[in-house]
């Protein structure tokens, strides 16, 4: 099934190439973190804060869905 909510964030792979990681909420109300396939996602301290914020927003999104 398709994801119902997602927030893409910048990262780099182990070779320094720009990539994207995504915090998402699945159709089953599960919170996930999608990284580049088969690679590590390296994130800067500033992006760590964005990941934290996105994870909190995803949890709030699932809470609203359960309440509906």
Residue frames relative to the residue before (quaternion, step in Angstrom):
aa qw qx qy qz dx dy dz
X 1.0000 0.0000 0.0000 0.0000 0.00 0.00 0.00
X 0.5557 -0.6164 0.4507 0.3289 3.53 -1.20 0.54
X 0.5346 -0.5900 0.4910 0.3536 3.52 -1.23 0.53
X 0.3549 -0.7622 0.5080 0.1873 3.56 -1.07 0.73
X 0.7688 0.0773 -0.0500 0.6328 3.59 1.28 -0.25
X 0.1450 0.7976 -0.5801 0.0789 3.58 -0.95 0.73
X 0.1170 -0.7633 0.6322 0.0634 3.53 -1.27 0.57
X 0.2410 -0.7805 0.5614 0.1324 3.61 -0.48 1.18
X 0.0774 -0.7857 0.6136 0.0133 3.57 -1.12 0.76
X 0.5128 -0.6661 0.4436 0.3108 3.60 -1.06 0.67
X 0.0945 0.7574 -0.6447 0.0422 3.55 -1.19 0.61
X 0.3163 -0.7044 0.5845 0.2492 3.54 -1.31 -0.12
X 0.4371 -0.6499 0.5361 0.3149 3.55 -1.21 0.45
X 0.7407 -0.4264 0.2844 0.4345 3.59 -1.28 0.06
X 0.6811 0.4646 -0.2787 0.4926 3.60 1.24 -0.36
X 0.5866 -0.6234 0.3496 0.3809 3.60 1.28 0.17
X 0.4753 0.6607 -0.4524 0.3646 3.59 1.25 0.18
X 0.5155 -0.6377 0.4765 0.3172 3.56 -1.06 0.78
X 0.0204 0.7750 -0.6285 0.0621 3.53 -0.93 1.02
X 0.3467 -0.7146 0.5627 0.2291 3.55 -1.31 -0.14
X 0.1015 -0.7378 0.6590 0.1052 3.53 -1.10 0.72
X 0.2101 -0.7972 0.5605 0.0789 3.55 -1.09 0.67
X 0.2337 -0.6981 0.6586 0.1558 3.52 -1.06 0.88
X 0.0522 0.8278 -0.5544 0.0688 3.59 -0.77 0.96
X 0.2726 -0.6895 0.6385 0.2063 3.51 -1.41 0.28
X 0.3373 -0.7601 0.5235 0.1854 3.56 -0.70 1.09
X 0.6842 -0.4638 0.3680 0.4258 3.54 -1.31 0.16
X 0.6742 0.4734 -0.2823 0.4916 3.60 1.23 -0.48
X 0.5024 -0.6800 0.3902 0.3645 3.60 1.33 0.26
X 0.4404 0.6457 -0.4947 0.3800 3.57 1.01 0.80
X 0.3385 -0.7231 0.5661 0.2051 3.57 -0.99 0.87
X 0.0003 0.8175 -0.5747 0.0383 3.57 -0.86 0.97
X 0.2493 -0.7201 0.6274 0.1603 3.50 -1.38 0.28
X 0.1234 -0.8009 0.5854 0.0271 3.57 -0.53 1.24
X 0.1083 -0.7977 0.5928 0.0213 3.56 -0.80 1.08
X 0.6882 -0.4308 0.3329 0.4796 3.61 -1.21 0.11
X 0.5607 -0.6439 0.3976 0.3361 3.62 -0.86 0.91
X 0.8701 0.0607 -0.0695 0.4842 3.56 -0.83 1.03
X 0.6741 0.4765 -0.2893 0.4845 3.58 1.22 0.27
X 0.4948 -0.5916 0.5291 0.3540 3.53 -1.31 0.24
X 0.2621 -0.7328 0.6031 0.1749 3.55 -1.15 0.64
X 0.1364 -0.7955 0.5888 0.0439 3.54 -0.47 1.23
X 0.0481 -0.8212 0.5685 -0.0137 3.57 -0.74 1.06
X 0.4899 -0.6572 0.4962 0.2860 3.53 -1.15 0.73
X 0.6726 -0.4899 0.3547 0.4264 3.61 -1.21 0.32
X 0.6301 0.5324 -0.3426 0.4496 3.61 1.02 -0.70
X 0.6775 0.4813 -0.2910 0.4740 3.57 0.98 -0.84
X 0.5353 0.6032 -0.4107 0.4253 3.62 1.13 -0.50
X 0.6525 0.5039 -0.3084 0.4747 3.58 0.98 -0.84
X 0.6465 0.5089 -0.3188 0.4706 3.59 1.02 -0.75
X 0.6241 0.5221 -0.3369 0.4737 3.59 1.04 -0.76
X 0.6400 0.5214 -0.3221 0.4636 3.58 0.93 -0.88
X 0.6669 0.4981 -0.2955 0.4689 3.57 0.91 -0.91
X 0.6607 0.5051 -0.3041 0.4646 3.59 0.96 -0.87
X 0.6397 0.5120 -0.3306 0.4683 3.61 1.00 -0.77
X 0.6436 0.5092 -0.3236 0.4710 3.58 0.98 -0.80
X 0.6499 0.5104 -0.3125 0.4685 3.59 0.97 -0.84
X 0.6387 0.5242 -0.3249 0.4602 3.60 1.03 -0.76
X 0.6455 0.5035 -0.3236 0.4744 3.59 0.97 -0.81
X 0.6381 0.5105 -0.3262 0.4752 3.59 0.98 -0.80
X 0.6205 0.5447 -0.3312 0.4567 3.59 1.02 -0.80
X 0.6788 0.4691 -0.3047 0.4757 3.62 0.88 -0.83
X 0.6186 0.5425 -0.3453 0.4514 3.59 1.04 -0.71
X 0.6543 0.5038 -0.3135 0.4688 3.59 0.97 -0.82
X 0.6487 0.5184 -0.3216 0.4550 3.60 0.99 -0.77
X 0.6570 0.5054 -0.3211 0.4581 3.58 0.93 -0.84
X 0.6607 0.5253 -0.3011 0.4437 3.57 1.05 -0.79
X 0.6241 0.5741 -0.3353 0.4106 3.60 1.16 -0.55
